[in-house]
Amino acid sequence: MDTPHTNPGRVLLTVEAAAQALSIGRTTMYTLIKAGRIASVRVGHLRRVPAAALAAYVQQLATDQQAA
């Protein structure tokens, strides 16, 4: 996902950068992570979002909307 806030080569994003990439707020991103809608990993004490998880989430949204 290539946005002004993310490096296209970056594999893991901060929660804030992931939220910016999806144009949502940080709190909403944490809610989606907690609900299991977006995958995340812990690196030490830090929470990171795999860039691939954002693409998977957007794809799932599109699939869900097509089915509705």
C-alpha positions in Angstrom: 0.0 0.0 0.0 1.8 3.1 -1.2 0.6 6.3 0.6 2.5 9.4 1.7 2.6 7.9 5.2 4.0 4.5 4.4 7.1 3.2 2.7 6.2 0.8 -0.1 9.0 -1.5 1.1 8.0 -1.6 4.7 6.7 -4.9 6.0 5.4 -3.8 9.4 3.6 -0.5 10.2 2.9 1.2 13.4 -0.8 1.2 14.3 -0.8 5.0 13.6 0.7 4.5 10.1 -1.7 1.7 9.4 -4.6 3.8 10.4 -3.4 6.7 8.2 -3.0 4.3 5.3 -6.7 3.3 5.7 -7.8 6.9 6.4 -9.3 5.9 9.7 -8.5 7.0 13.3 -6.1 5.3 15.6 -8.9 4.3 18.0 -10.8 2.6 15.2 -7.7 0.8 14.1 -7.2 -0.5 17.7 -10.9 -1.6 17.7 -10.4 -3.5 14.4 -7.3 -5.2 15.8 -8.9 -6.1 19.1 -11.9 -7.6 17.2 -9.6 -9.7 15.0 -10.6 -7.9 11.8 -7.0 -6.7 11.1 -4.0 -8.9 12.0 -1.2 -7.5 14.1 1.9 -8.8 15.8 4.0 -7.8 18.8 7.6 -6.9 18.4 8.9 -6.7 22.0 6.4 -4.4 23.7 5.4 -2.7 20.4 2.2 -3.5 18.4 2.8 -3.6 14.6 0.5 -4.2 11.7 1.8 -6.3 8.7 1.3 -4.3 5.5 -0.3 -7.4 3.9 -3.0 -7.4 6.7 -4.2 -4.0 5.4 -4.6 -5.4 1.9 -6.4 -8.4 3.2 -8.8 -6.3 5.3 -9.6 -4.1 2.3 -10.2 -7.2 0.1 -12.5 -8.7 2.8 -14.5 -5.4 3.0 -14.9 -5.5 -0.8 -16.0 -9.2 -0.7 -18.4 -8.6 2.1 -20.0 -5.6 0.3 -20.3 -7.6 -2.9 -22.1 -10.4 -1.1 -24.6 -8.0 0.6 
